[in-house]
């Protein structure tokens, strides 16, 4: 067992007695891995292990352009709601249960008639081309491989037809209701024809951002909507 694996095992034990910061654990592991590389341990080119959502967040930040990263990771204006959401999630506590048989854990569930292997869905988010050259079609493929549901956004870079063709599982659709009701009706009909299972409605809130690299996204009242091509 190398130094990184030893440290991971040690930190896992430490977490059980009070270290509950995932960021601190990930930082410590990365620091240990870097020290191994500097010491000539022969693991300089070892790819970092993505063990938590914080690991994926850090990896995404390294790969994305600054405007793309800030678009996905930031909130509107002073980001007060974003911080409160994060604080609410951090305030959740898991109660450890010992001496419990975990050989047969079942995370399966049913969501609106769809049987899923776990209660995890992909929420509607926009502009996936900022993160991947295939845009939302890549997201649809990933959702299919994970056995879950993707909720496609009205503000998608790829057409609803392309998203559905790439999917191997259920696709839901988040619909922004515009003043042009004929265009809304046409989009609903396209979604139904493409085979979408459920459609939810929402309201577009064009908030501003204080980030200099994001000001171009929030100028004006218009937004980029799902391509109208079939």
N, C-alpha and C positions, 0 to 999 in steps of 0.2 A: 504494500500500500504506500503510495507516494505522499508527499507532504500535504498536497491539496486535499486528498481523500481523508487523511488523518484530521485535518483542520475541519472539514465538513462534518465529520462524525462528532468531533469535539463540540462544534458550535450547535449541532442538533441537540446534544445533551444539555448544553448551556441554555438553549432556548426553552427547554422543558422546565427550567428552574427560574425563569424570569426574564431572559433576553427575548423580547418580543418584536424587535425592530428588524423587519426583513431587509431594509436598506443597509443596516449596520452589518448584518450577516453577509449579505452579498458583497459589501465593500471589503470586509475582512478576508473573504475568500479570494476576491480579485487581487488584493494586496499580497496575499500569500503566493498566489500564482505568479505575480510579477516578481516577487523576491526569488522564487525558484528559477525564473528565467534569467535574472541578473546573476544568480549564483552559478549559472552554467549547468542547470539541471537537465538540459536537453529537451525542454518543453516550451521553448520560446514561441513556437508556431502552433501550440496546442489551442484548438478552438475553445472559447469559453462555453461552459455548460449553461444552458438556459433552463434554470430550475424553478423560476418564479416569474410572475408578471413584471416584477421590477427588472429582472434580467432582460426580458424582451423589450422593455421600455428603454433601457440603456443601449441595447443593440440597435434599436430603431433610430435612436438619436445619432449614433455614430454613422449610420448609413444614409439618412435623409439630408436633404438640403435644409438650411436654416428656416426659410419660409415655410416649407412643408412640415417640418417638425413643430414649429410654433403654431401652425394652423391646427394640427391634430391634438396638441397637448395643452393649448391655452383655452381660456374662456373669454367671455365678453367683458369689456370695460375693466373694472378693478378686480375681476375674477373672485368676487366675494362668494357667489354661489358655488363656484368650483371648489374653493377652499372649504366651505361648509359641507359640501358633499364628501370631500376627502376625510374631513374630521368625523363625519357620521359613520363612514366605513371603518375608520381606524378605531372608533369607539366600540365596535362589535367585539365581543369576547367569546372564545370557544372554551367550553367546559370540558376538560380532559376526563375521559372515562377509562379506568384501568380494569384489567382482568375481564375484558369483554371479548367474546369470540368475534373476530373480524375476518374469518376465512370466507364468509359468504356475504359480502357487502353488495347491496343492490341499489344503484343510483338511478334506475330507470323511472321514467315518469311519462305522463300523458298531458300534452298541452294543446287544448282546442282540438282534440281528436287525433293529434299526431303523437305517436309513440317515440320517445327519445331515450337514448342511453344515459342521459344526464340532464339536469335542469339548467343547461347553458345555451343561450341563443346569441346570435350576432345582431346587435342592435343596429338600426339604420344610421349610417354615417355617410358623408358625402365625399366626393372628389378622391376616389381611391387611386386614380392615376398619379397622384402626388407620391404614392407609396410603392406602386408596382406598375410596370408597363402594360399589364393586362387589365388593370383597373378592377372593377367589380366582378368581372368574370373569374379572375383569380380568387377572389373572396368566395364566390359561389362554389368553386371547386374545393376550396379548403373546408367550407361548411359541410359539403357532401362527404369528404373524407373523415370529418369529425362526427358525422352522423347527426348533425344538428340543423337548425333552421336559420336561414339568412333572411333578414328583413331589408329589402332593397329600398333605398332612399329615392325620393323624387329628384333630389339633387345628385344624381349619379352621372358619371362620365360615360358609361356604357348604356346602350338601350336596354329596355326591359326584355326585349326578345333575345338579345345576346346573353343576358344574365341567366335567363331561364334555360337556354340551350346548353350553357356550361354547367348547370346544376344537375346533381344526381339525387337531390333531396328536395324537401318543400322550400318554396320561396314565398315569403310574404312581402307586402308592398306598403310603404308609408306614403300616403298621399297628402301633399300640400294643396289645400283648396284655394284656387286663384279666383280673381274677379271674373276672368273669362271662363264661364261655366261650360261653354261648348268645348274648350280645350281640355277642361277637367274631365268631362264626360268621355272625350276621345281617348284620354289617357287611361281611364278606368276600363274602357272597352278593350284597349290594347293589352292591359294587364290581364284581363279575364281570358282573352284569346291566347295569350302566351302560357296560360296554365297556372297562374298564381292562385294560392289557396285562400289567403285572407288579405284584406285591405284595411288599414287604419288611417285615420285622418289627423291632420295637425295644422298648426298655424306657423307661418314663416315669421321669425323675429330677426330682423337684420340688425344685429347689435354691432357696435364698433369695438375695435381692439386698440389698446394703447401700445401694442408692439409695432415698431416702425416697419418691420418686414411684413406685417399683415394689413397695413392700412389700405393697400390696393384691393384686398378682398372685401373690405367693408365700405368702399366708396360707392355712392349712388344707391338707388333703391332696387335695382334689378339684380337677379342672381342667375347663375347657370343652372338650368334644369335638365332633366333627363333628355338625351337626344331624341328628337321626334322621328328620326328615320326608323324604318322597320327592318 
